[in-house]
Amino acid sequence: MAELQNSLLQQIKEQGDLVRKLKAAKEANEKVNTESKIFQDLDEIDRHLSQYSYVSGYMPSKYDIELIKTLNSDINFYKYKYLKRWWYHMRSFSDSEIELFSEACPSVNVIKMLRGCRKSYDEQIQDEVAKLLALKAQLSPEDAAPQKFTLKTPKGTRDYNSQQMTIRNNVLQKITTVFKKHGAECIDTPVFELKEVLTGKYGEDSKLIYDLKDQGGEILSLRYDLTVPLARYLAMNKISNLKRYHIAKVYRRDNPAMTRGRYREFYQCDFDIAGQYDPMIADAECLKVVTEILDALDIGKYILKVNHRRLLDGMFEACGVPADKFRSTCSTVDKLDKLPWDEVRTEMINEKGVTPEAADRIGEYVRLNGGSELAQKLLEDEKLSKSKSAVEGLEGLKLLLHYCELLGIQDKILFDLSLARGLDYYTGVIYEAVLTQPIKIGNEEQAIGSIAGGGRYDNLVGMFDSKHKQVPCVGVSIGVERVFSVLEAKLAAGDISVRTSDIDVYVASAQKNFLDERLKICAELWNAGIKTEQSYKKNPKMLNQLQHCEENGIPFAVVLGESELKRGVVKIRNITTREENEVPRESLVDELRTRIVKLGLKEMNGPVA
């Protein structure tokens, strides 16, 4: 009997999985199969694949195989670049991988299937749900309890304990202090935006945007970063000048690497300057902000790489890359910090349509880095000097490097032609801060890589303005999750210690029946603004109270005793030295304030000689 029940439960589980897969497939298909938008021709398919990785969304299916069988290999890929990207990706799958593709709605003709599959999905779901209910009806009452599930946080997210939150709050406080020192004002925007606001702003990374279900007629997506929402905010409110900072969570459908600080939900800390100003002055201040923050956080040696989008465009032009391939080629060059040149070159040729000769010429440039002398050398380069775009970029970089020297940060700046930053909205100078030494995480050393990045984006606001009014902007984003990973690794290794409580004083009693007196003193200290704590037991043991102080780093304890109270005094105990002194009861607040201030100065300036 037990064997039969176990078999039935397994069938229910498998049937439930099938229903869930069908519903997910239907939802994905509805995104491309509305009455107002169906695949009519190659133009429509190409437009669809600019937003999705595959025919039915972000997962390969039999529909993709049907389409690749329908199309001929002599497609004009220069015209359909997103179709080309999909085409080469589909051809990379093996027969065994293809067998794993979803086949929720079989059809001989993919176009016909895309037009008429919705009803088929509904019918299939209805049939499979009926089978599921029939199986559940066979269960006896005692077996019909809810099935167990693994209790966990969603993939790419995590919880934070008190030590981790203390580290995070301290980091964010230091970053905020620097932002405010440079005159930035704080704003906030919704965690989700209209999907139209985010679409077409991130290049190939658009596939990482989290889409939400239709809510009251609005198609929404979780924000991918804080820059596009800022541009929408400026355009919507007709703001032409603003220096702002914004610290908030963003969301990406990325493959998480938790130990390296790559999550699907994470904080960004942005500093941006919007307004029409003279070249490179605001840009240089953004670089100064980055150096001040990384110096304050003290997480390791770093270098700030800088480049210019106009120089990159000029370099691509000089190397023979067609103008319509600049952005996609730029996205590939941006992978040089993760992939060797050979793999980047292969992607350029096979996926982006760059000729081998052009790719080799690009390879000669992207290996170069240096300072002002490199910018001057490139200005004299025979090929680059003929490109107006390249010359503009190099002149801008020379000016930026000059301002960085005046700001005293020239030794932390590196002009690097391999820096590309793949986001489409950058128009001018781009930069990225990189830790130059690996960090020990667990038992192995790992390269953390980019820890801050940003650049100039002069055209983004105009994309939202009805009259296309431009508001030039430049900004930087601190990759705080990677900072947190470094500091948490140091905490785990014992290199740093964290005090999770800010309590300065613990009110303790050495004898029984002193709760009333403890409460009176706590109220007095709280009213005086002193961070105070006590036991929630009526008659706590003295040893337990002192252990609590030691475990939580509380520096002082006010110890109450019957004889002391009769004489009008209380004891103040230094938890670290265990030294005790009697002070008049009426002087308790002033004495504690003095000791707390002295302790703070000692911690700030080091031990007093």
C-alpha positions as CSV (number, residue, x, y, z in Angstrom):
1,M,0.0,0.0,0.0
2,A,2.8,2.4,1.0
3,E,4.5,1.6,-2.4
4,L,1.4,2.5,-4.3
5,Q,1.0,5.8,-2.4
6,N,4.7,6.7,-3.1
7,S,4.2,6.0,-6.8
8,L,1.1,8.2,-6.8
9,L,2.9,11.1,-5.1
10,Q,5.7,10.8,-7.7
11,Q,3.2,10.9,-10.5
12,I,1.5,14.0,-8.9
13,K,4.9,15.7,-8.7
14,E,5.8,15.0,-12.3
15,Q,2.3,16.1,-13.5
16,G,2.6,19.3,-11.4
17,D,6.0,20.0,-13.0
18,L,4.5,19.5,-16.5
19,V,1.6,22.0,-15.7
20,R,4.1,24.6,-14.4
21,K,6.3,24.2,-17.6
22,L,3.2,24.6,-19.8
23,K,2.1,27.8,-18.0
24,A,5.7,29.2,-18.2
25,A,5.8,28.4,-21.9
26,K,2.4,30.0,-22.4
27,E,3.5,33.2,-20.6
28,A,6.7,33.4,-22.6
29,N,4.8,32.8,-25.9
30,E,2.3,35.5,-25.1
31,K,5.0,38.1,-25.1
32,V,5.6,37.4,-28.8
33,N,2.1,36.3,-29.8
34,T,-0.3,39.2,-29.1
35,E,-2.9,40.2,-31.7
36,S,-1.0,43.4,-32.4
37,K,2.4,41.8,-32.8
38,I,3.1,38.6,-34.7
39,F,5.9,37.5,-36.8
40,Q,5.2,38.5,-40.4
41,D,8.6,38.6,-42.0
42,L,12.3,38.8,-41.3
43,D,12.1,42.4,-40.2
44,E,9.6,41.5,-37.5
45,I,11.7,38.5,-36.4
46,D,14.8,40.6,-36.2
47,R,13.0,43.3,-34.1
48,H,11.8,40.6,-31.8
49,L,15.2,39.0,-31.4
50,S,16.7,42.5,-30.4
51,Q,14.7,42.1,-27.2
52,Y,14.7,38.3,-26.6
53,S,17.4,35.6,-26.9
54,Y,15.1,33.1,-28.6
55,V,11.7,32.9,-30.5
56,S,9.7,32.3,-27.3
57,G,11.6,34.5,-24.8
58,Y,14.9,33.7,-23.1
59,M,15.0,29.9,-23.4
60,P,15.6,27.8,-26.5
61,S,12.6,25.7,-27.7
62,K,11.5,23.6,-30.6
63,Y,10.0,26.8,-32.1
64,D,13.6,28.0,-32.7
65,I,14.5,24.7,-34.5
66,E,11.3,25.1,-36.7
67,L,12.4,28.6,-37.6
68,I,16.0,27.7,-38.4
69,K,14.7,24.9,-40.7
70,T,12.3,27.4,-42.4
71,L,15.0,30.0,-43.1
72,N,17.8,29.7,-45.7
73,S,21.5,30.2,-44.9
74,D,21.8,33.0,-47.5
75,I,20.0,35.5,-45.3
76,N,21.4,39.1,-45.6
77,F,22.9,39.1,-42.1
78,Y,24.3,42.6,-42.6
79,K,20.7,43.8,-42.5
80,Y,19.4,41.5,-39.8
81,K,22.1,41.6,-37.1
82,Y,20.0,40.3,-34.2
83,L,18.7,37.4,-36.4
84,K,22.4,36.7,-37.2
85,R,23.3,36.5,-33.5
86,W,20.4,34.1,-33.0
87,W,21.3,32.1,-36.1
88,Y,24.9,31.4,-35.1
89,H,23.9,30.6,-31.5
90,M,21.3,28.1,-32.6
91,R,23.8,26.4,-34.9
92,S,26.1,25.9,-31.9
93,F,23.7,23.5,-30.1
94,S,24.4,19.7,-30.4
95,D,21.7,17.2,-31.3
96,S,21.6,16.0,-27.7
97,E,21.1,19.5,-26.4
98,I,18.3,20.1,-28.9
99,E,16.5,17.1,-27.7
100,L,16.1,18.9,-24.3
101,F,14.4,21.9,-25.8
102,S,10.7,22.5,-24.8
103,E,8.1,21.2,-27.2
104,A,4.9,22.5,-25.5
105,C,3.2,23.4,-28.7
106,P,4.3,21.3,-31.7
107,S,3.8,22.7,-35.2
108,V,5.3,22.1,-38.6
109,N,5.3,25.8,-39.6
110,V,6.8,28.2,-36.9
111,I,4.9,31.2,-38.3
112,K,1.6,29.4,-38.1
113,M,2.5,28.2,-34.7
114,L,3.3,31.7,-33.4
115,R,0.0,33.0,-34.7
116,G,-2.3,30.2,-33.4
117,C,-0.6,28.6,-30.4
118,R,-2.4,30.5,-27.6
119,K,-5.5,28.4,-27.8
120,S,-3.4,25.2,-28.0
121,Y,-1.6,26.2,-24.8
122,D,-4.9,26.8,-23.0
123,E,-6.3,23.4,-24.1
124,Q,-3.2,21.6,-23.1
125,I,-3.0,23.3,-19.7
126,Q,-6.7,22.5,-19.1
127,D,-6.1,18.8,-20.0
128,E,-3.0,18.4,-17.9
129,V,-4.6,20.2,-14.9
130,A,-7.5,17.8,-15.1
131,K,-5.1,14.9,-15.0
132,L,-3.4,16.4,-12.0
133,L,-6.6,16.8,-10.1
134,A,-7.6,13.2,-10.9
135,L,-4.3,12.0,-9.5
136,K,-4.8,14.1,-6.3
137,A,-8.3,12.7,-5.9
138,Q,-6.8,9.2,-5.6
139,L,-4.8,10.2,-2.5
140,S,-6.0,9.2,0.9
141,P,-6.6,12.2,3.3
142,E,-3.5,11.6,5.4
143,D,-1.3,11.8,2.2
144,A,-2.9,14.9,0.9
145,A,-0.8,17.2,3.1
146,P,1.1,20.0,1.4
147,Q,4.3,18.8,-0.2
148,K,7.6,19.7,1.3
149,F,9.8,22.3,-0.4
150,T,13.4,23.5,0.1
151,L,13.4,26.7,2.2
152,K,15.9,29.0,0.6
153,T,16.4,32.5,-0.8
154,P,15.8,32.9,-4.5
155,K,18.8,32.3,-6.8
156,G,21.1,35.3,-6.9
157,T,19.9,36.8,-3.6
158,R,20.9,36.3,0.0
159,D,20.2,37.2,3.7
160,Y,22.6,39.3,5.8
161,N,23.4,38.8,9.4
162,S,24.1,41.6,11.9
163,Q,27.9,41.6,11.2
164,Q,27.3,41.7,7.5
165,M,24.8,44.5,7.8
166,T,27.2,46.5,10.0
167,I,29.8,46.2,7.3
168,R,27.3,47.3,4.7
169,N,26.0,50.2,6.6
170,N,29.5,51.4,7.4
171,V,30.5,51.2,3.7
172,L,27.4,53.1,2.6
173,Q,27.9,55.8,5.2
174,K,31.5,56.4,4.0
175,I,30.3,56.5,0.4
176,T,27.5,58.9,1.3
177,T,29.9,61.2,3.1
178,V,32.0,61.6,0.0
179,F,29.0,62.2,-2.2
180,K,27.8,64.9,0.2
181,K,31.2,66.5,0.4
182,H,31.0,67.1,-3.3
183,G,27.6,68.7,-3.1
184,A,25.4,65.9,-4.3
185,E,21.7,65.8,-3.4
186,C,19.8,62.6,-2.8
187,I,16.9,61.4,-4.9
188,D,14.9,58.2,-5.2
189,T,12.9,56.6,-8.1
190,P,10.6,53.5,-8.2
191,V,12.0,50.1,-8.1
192,F,10.1,49.3,-11.4
193,E,9.7,51.4,-14.5
194,L,7.5,51.1,-17.6
195,K,9.3,48.6,-19.8
196,E,9.4,51.2,-22.6
197,V,11.7,53.3,-20.4
198,L,14.3,50.6,-20.1
199,T,14.1,49.0,-23.6
200,G,16.8,49.8,-26.0
201,K,19.2,51.5,-23.5
202,Y,21.5,48.6,-22.6
203,G,22.6,47.0,-25.9
204,E,23.0,43.2,-25.5
205,D,22.4,43.4,-21.8
206,S,18.8,44.2,-22.4
207,K,18.1,40.4,-22.2
208,L,19.0,40.7,-18.4
209,I,16.0,42.9,-17.6
210,Y,13.4,41.4,-15.3
211,D,10.0,41.7,-16.8
212,L,6.8,41.8,-14.6
213,K,3.3,40.7,-15.4
214,D,0.8,43.1,-16.8
215,Q,-0.6,45.1,-13.9
216,G,-3.7,47.2,-14.8
217,G,-2.7,47.7,-18.4
218,E,1.0,48.7,-17.7
219,I,3.9,46.5,-18.9
220,L,6.6,46.9,-16.2
221,S,10.2,45.9,-15.6
222,L,12.4,46.0,-12.6
223,R,15.1,48.7,-13.0
224,Y,18.4,47.4,-14.4
225,D,20.5,50.3,-13.1
226,L,20.0,53.8,-11.6
227,T,21.2,55.8,-14.7
228,V,18.2,55.3,-17.0
229,P,15.7,56.1,-14.2
230,L,17.7,59.3,-13.6
231,A,17.4,60.3,-17.3
232,R,13.7,59.6,-17.2
233,Y,13.4,61.7,-14.0
234,L,15.3,64.7,-15.5
235,A,13.2,64.6,-18.7
236,M,9.9,64.2,-17.0
237,N,10.6,67.0,-14.5
238,K,12.3,69.4,-17.1
239,I,15.4,69.5,-15.0
240,S,18.5,70.8,-16.8
241,N,21.0,71.0,-13.9
242,L,21.4,68.5,-11.0
243,K,24.2,66.9,-9.0
244,R,22.6,63.9,-7.4
245,Y,23.5,60.7,-5.6
246,H,21.2,57.6,-5.4
247,I,21.8,54.5,-3.3
248,A,19.3,51.7,-4.1
249,K,18.8,48.1,-5.2
250,V,18.7,47.1,-8.9
251,Y,17.8,43.8,-10.5
252,R,19.4,41.7,-13.3
253,R,18.6,38.2,-14.7
254,D,22.3,37.4,-14.7
255,N,24.1,34.2,-13.9
256,P,25.1,34.9,-10.3
257,A,28.6,34.4,-8.8
258,M,27.9,34.9,-5.2
259,T,31.5,34.7,-3.9
260,R,32.6,37.4,-6.3
261,G,29.8,39.8,-5.4
262,R,27.6,39.2,-8.5
263,Y,24.0,38.9,-7.6
264,R,20.5,39.3,-9.2
265,E,19.5,41.8,-6.5
266,F,22.2,44.2,-5.4
267,Y,22.9,47.8,-4.4
268,Q,24.3,50.5,-6.6
269,C,25.7,53.8,-5.4
270,D,25.5,56.4,-8.1
271,F,26.9,59.9,-8.3
272,D,26.0,62.0,-11.4
273,I,26.4,65.6,-12.6
274,A,23.8,66.8,-15.1
275,G,24.1,70.1,-17.0
276,Q,25.8,72.0,-19.8
277,Y,29.4,72.7,-18.6
278,D,32.9,73.0,-20.1
279,P,34.6,69.8,-21.2
280,M,36.0,67.3,-18.7
281,I,35.7,69.4,-15.6
282,A,32.8,67.4,-14.2
283,D,34.2,64.2,-15.6
284,A,37.5,64.8,-13.7
285,E,35.5,65.4,-10.4
286,C,33.8,62.0,-10.9
287,L,37.2,60.3,-11.0
288,K,38.2,62.2,-7.9
289,V,35.1,61.0,-6.1
290,V,36.0,57.4,-7.0
291,T,39.5,57.7,-5.6
292,E,38.2,59.3,-2.4
293,I,35.7,56.5,-1.8
294,L,38.2,53.7,-2.5
295,D,40.8,55.3,-0.3
296,A,38.3,55.7,2.5
297,L,37.2,52.0,2.2
298,D,40.8,50.8,2.1
299,I,40.1,47.5,0.4
300,G,43.3,47.2,-1.6
301,K,45.3,48.7,-4.4
302,Y,43.4,49.9,-7.5
303,I,43.8,51.6,-10.8
304,L,41.3,53.8,-12.6
305,K,41.2,52.9,-16.3
306,V,39.9,55.6,-18.7
307,N,39.0,55.7,-22.4
308,H,36.6,57.6,-24.7
309,R,33.7,56.4,-26.8
310,R,34.6,58.8,-29.6
311,L,38.1,57.4,-29.7
312,L,36.7,53.8,-29.8
313,D,34.4,54.8,-32.7
314,G,37.3,56.4,-34.5
315,M,39.4,53.3,-33.9
316,F,36.7,51.0,-35.3
317,E,36.4,53.3,-38.3
318,A,40.1,53.3,-38.9
319,C,40.2,49.5,-38.7
320,G,37.5,49.1,-41.3
321,V,34.4,48.2,-39.1
322,P,31.1,49.4,-40.6
323,A,29.4,52.2,-38.6
324,D,26.3,50.0,-37.9
325,K,28.6,47.5,-36.1
326,F,30.3,50.0,-33.8
327,R,28.1,49.3,-30.8
328,S,28.0,45.5,-31.1
329,T,31.8,45.4,-31.6
330,C,32.2,47.6,-28.6
331,S,30.2,45.1,-26.5
332,T,32.7,42.4,-27.6
333,V,35.8,44.5,-26.8
334,D,34.3,45.1,-23.4
335,K,34.8,41.3,-22.6
336,L,38.6,41.6,-22.7
337,D,38.7,41.8,-18.9
338,K,37.1,38.4,-18.8
339,L,38.2,36.6,-22.0
340,P,41.5,36.3,-23.8
341,W,42.0,38.2,-27.1
342,D,41.7,35.0,-29.2
343,E,38.1,34.4,-27.9
344,V,37.2,38.0,-28.3
345,R,38.5,38.0,-31.9
346,T,36.5,34.9,-32.7
347,E,33.3,36.5,-31.4
348,M,33.9,39.6,-33.4
349,I,34.3,37.6,-36.6
350,N,31.7,34.9,-36.2
351,E,29.0,36.8,-34.3
352,K,29.4,40.5,-35.0
353,G,30.4,40.2,-38.7
354,V,33.8,42.0,-38.4
355,T,36.3,40.9,-41.0
356,P,39.4,39.0,-39.8
357,E,41.6,41.9,-41.1
358,A,39.6,44.5,-39.1
359,A,39.7,42.4,-36.0
360,D,43.5,42.0,-36.2
361,R,43.9,45.8,-36.6
362,I,41.6,46.3,-33.5
363,G,43.8,43.9,-31.6
364,E,46.9,46.0,-32.2
365,Y,45.2,49.1,-30.6
366,V,43.4,47.5,-27.6
367,R,46.7,46.1,-26.2
368,L,47.9,49.7,-25.6
369,N,47.8,51.6,-22.3
370,G,49.6,54.5,-20.7
371,G,49.1,58.2,-19.9
372,S,49.3,61.6,-21.7
373,E,52.2,60.4,-23.7
374,L,50.1,57.6,-25.3
375,A,47.4,60.1,-26.2
376,Q,49.9,62.3,-27.9
377,K,51.4,59.3,-29.7
378,L,48.0,58.2,-31.0
379,L,47.3,61.7,-32.2
380,E,50.3,61.2,-34.5
381,D,49.1,57.8,-35.6
382,E,48.6,57.7,-39.4
383,K,45.2,56.0,-39.3
384,L,43.7,57.6,-36.2
385,S,44.7,61.1,-37.1
386,K,42.5,60.9,-40.2
387,S,39.4,60.2,-38.1
388,K,37.7,63.2,-36.7
389,S,36.0,61.1,-34.0
390,A,39.3,59.6,-32.8
391,V,41.0,63.0,-32.7
392,E,38.1,64.4,-30.6
393,G,38.4,61.5,-28.2
394,L,42.2,61.8,-27.8
395,E,42.0,65.6,-27.3
396,G,39.4,65.1,-24.6
397,L,41.4,62.4,-22.9
398,K,44.5,64.7,-22.8
399,L,42.4,67.4,-21.2
400,L,41.0,64.9,-18.7
401,L,44.4,63.6,-17.7
402,H,45.6,67.2,-17.3
403,Y,42.8,67.9,-14.8
404,C,43.5,64.6,-13.0
405,E,47.1,65.8,-12.5
406,L,45.8,69.1,-11.0
407,L,43.5,67.1,-8.7
408,G,46.5,65.0,-7.5
409,I,45.2,61.6,-8.8
410,Q,47.3,61.2,-11.9
411,D,49.2,58.2,-10.4
412,K,45.9,56.3,-10.1
413,I,44.7,56.9,-13.7
414,L,45.6,54.6,-16.7
415,F,44.5,55.4,-20.3
416,D,43.6,51.9,-21.6
417,L,42.3,51.3,-25.1
418,S,40.8,47.9,-24.1
419,L,38.3,49.6,-21.9
420,A,34.9,49.7,-23.8
421,R,32.0,49.4,-21.3
422,G,29.2,47.7,-23.2
423,L,26.2,49.9,-22.4
424,D,24.9,51.7,-25.4
425,Y,24.1,55.0,-23.8
426,Y,27.8,56.2,-23.3
427,T,28.8,59.0,-25.6
428,G,32.1,60.3,-24.2
429,V,34.7,59.5,-21.6
430,I,34.3,56.1,-19.9
431,Y,36.1,54.8,-16.8
432,E,36.4,51.8,-14.6
433,A,38.1,51.2,-11.2
434,V,39.9,47.8,-11.0
435,L,41.5,46.1,-7.9
436,T,45.0,45.2,-9.0
437,Q,45.6,42.4,-6.5
438,P,43.5,39.3,-5.9
439,I,41.6,38.9,-2.6
440,K,41.7,35.7,-0.5
441,I,38.2,34.4,-0.3
442,G,37.9,31.1,1.7
443,N,41.0,29.0,0.8
444,E,41.7,30.5,-2.6
445,E,42.6,33.9,-4.1
446,Q,40.2,35.4,-6.5
447,A,40.5,38.4,-8.8
448,I,37.6,40.8,-8.0
449,G,38.0,42.9,-11.1
450,S,35.9,46.1,-11.7
451,I,34.8,47.8,-8.5
452,A,33.4,51.0,-10.0
453,G,32.5,52.3,-13.4
454,G,30.8,55.1,-15.3
455,G,31.2,57.7,-18.0
456,R,29.5,60.4,-20.0
457,Y,26.0,59.9,-21.5
458,D,24.9,63.2,-23.2
459,N,22.0,61.8,-25.3
460,L,20.1,59.6,-22.8
461,V,17.8,62.3,-21.4
462,G,16.8,63.5,-24.9
463,M,15.5,60.0,-25.6
464,F,12.7,60.7,-23.1
465,D,12.0,64.4,-23.9
466,S,9.2,65.1,-26.3
467,K,11.3,67.7,-28.0
468,H,14.5,65.7,-27.7
469,K,16.1,68.3,-25.5
470,Q,19.5,67.1,-24.4
471,V,20.8,67.4,-20.9
472,P,24.5,66.3,-20.9
473,C,25.3,64.0,-18.0
474,V,28.3,62.2,-16.5
475,G,28.4,59.9,-13.5
476,V,29.9,57.0,-11.7
477,S,28.6,53.9,-10.0
478,I,30.3,52.1,-7.1
479,G,30.1,48.3,-7.2
480,V,29.4,48.1,-3.5
481,E,28.5,44.4,-3.6
482,R,32.1,43.6,-4.6
483,V,33.3,45.9,-1.8
484,F,31.1,44.0,0.6
485,S,32.6,40.6,-0.6
486,V,36.1,41.8,0.0
487,L,35.4,43.1,3.5
488,E,33.3,40.0,4.4
489,A,36.3,37.8,3.3
490,K,38.6,39.9,5.6
491,L,36.1,39.4,8.4
492,A,36.0,35.6,7.9
493,A,39.8,35.5,7.8
494,G,40.0,37.5,11.1
495,D,41.7,40.5,9.5
496,I,39.0,42.8,10.7
497,S,36.5,42.8,13.6
498,V,33.0,44.2,13.6
499,R,31.0,45.6,16.4
500,T,27.3,45.0,15.6
501,S,25.9,47.2,18.4
502,D,26.4,50.9,19.1
503,I,25.5,50.6,22.8
504,D,27.9,52.6,25.0
505,V,26.6,51.8,28.5
506,Y,25.0,48.7,30.1
507,V,23.1,49.2,33.3
508,A,23.7,46.2,35.6
509,S,22.8,45.2,39.1
510,A,24.9,43.1,41.5
511,Q,22.0,42.2,43.7
512,K,18.3,41.2,43.4
513,N,15.3,43.5,43.2
514,F,17.0,46.4,41.5
515,L,14.8,46.5,38.4
516,D,13.1,49.8,39.4
517,E,16.4,51.5,39.8
518,R,17.8,50.1,36.6
519,L,14.8,51.4,34.7
520,K,15.1,54.9,36.2
521,I,18.8,55.1,35.2
522,C,18.1,53.7,31.7
523,A,15.4,56.4,31.2
524,E,17.8,59.1,32.4
525,L,20.6,58.0,30.1
526,W,18.2,57.6,27.1
527,N,16.8,61.1,27.7
528,A,20.4,62.4,27.7
529,G,21.0,60.7,24.3
530,I,23.3,58.0,25.6
531,K,23.1,54.6,23.9
532,T,22.1,52.3,26.8
533,E,20.9,48.8,27.3
534,Q,20.0,46.5,30.3
535,S,18.9,42.9,30.9
536,Y,15.2,42.1,30.4
537,K,15.3,39.7,33.4
538,K,14.1,41.0,36.7
539,N,17.1,39.5,38.6
540,P,19.9,38.7,36.2
541,K,23.2,37.2,37.3
542,M,26.1,39.6,37.4
543,L,28.4,37.3,35.5
544,N,25.9,37.0,32.6
545,Q,25.5,40.8,32.4
546,L,29.3,41.4,32.2
547,Q,29.7,38.6,29.6
548,H,27.0,40.3,27.5
549,C,29.1,43.5,27.6
550,E,32.3,41.7,26.6
551,E,30.6,39.7,23.8
552,N,28.9,42.8,22.3
553,G,31.8,45.3,22.7
554,I,29.9,47.5,25.2
555,P,32.7,49.7,26.7
556,F,31.0,50.8,30.0
557,A,28.7,49.3,32.6
558,V,26.9,51.2,35.4
559,V,26.8,48.8,38.3
560,L,24.1,49.3,41.0
561,G,24.5,48.0,44.6
562,E,22.5,48.6,47.8
563,S,25.4,50.2,49.8
564,E,26.4,52.5,46.9
565,L,22.8,53.8,46.4
566,K,22.5,54.5,50.2
567,R,25.7,56.6,49.9
568,G,24.3,58.3,46.7
569,V,26.9,56.9,44.3
570,V,27.1,54.3,41.5
571,K,30.0,52.4,40.0
572,I,31.2,52.8,36.4
573,R,33.1,49.8,35.2
574,N,35.5,49.8,32.2
575,I,34.7,46.5,30.5
576,T,38.1,46.2,28.8
577,T,40.4,47.1,31.8
578,R,37.8,45.9,34.4
579,E,38.6,49.0,36.4
580,E,35.7,50.4,38.6
581,N,35.2,53.9,39.9
582,E,32.5,55.4,42.1
583,V,30.8,58.6,40.9
584,P,28.1,60.7,42.5
585,R,24.6,59.6,41.3
586,E,23.8,63.2,40.1
587,S,27.0,63.3,38.1
588,L,26.5,60.0,36.2
589,V,25.3,61.5,32.9
590,D,28.2,64.1,32.7
591,E,30.8,61.5,33.7
592,L,29.6,59.0,31.1
593,R,29.6,61.6,28.4
594,T,33.2,62.6,29.2
595,R,34.3,58.9,29.1
596,I,32.5,58.2,25.9
597,V,34.1,61.2,24.2
598,K,37.6,60.2,25.4
599,L,37.1,56.7,24.2
600,G,36.0,57.9,20.8
601,L,39.1,60.1,20.4
602,K,41.3,57.3,21.5
603,E,39.8,54.9,18.9
604,M,40.1,57.6,16.2
605,N,43.7,58.8,16.9
606,G,45.2,55.6,18.4
607,P,46.4,54.9,22.0
608,V,47.5,57.9,24.0
609,A,51.3,57.7,24.8
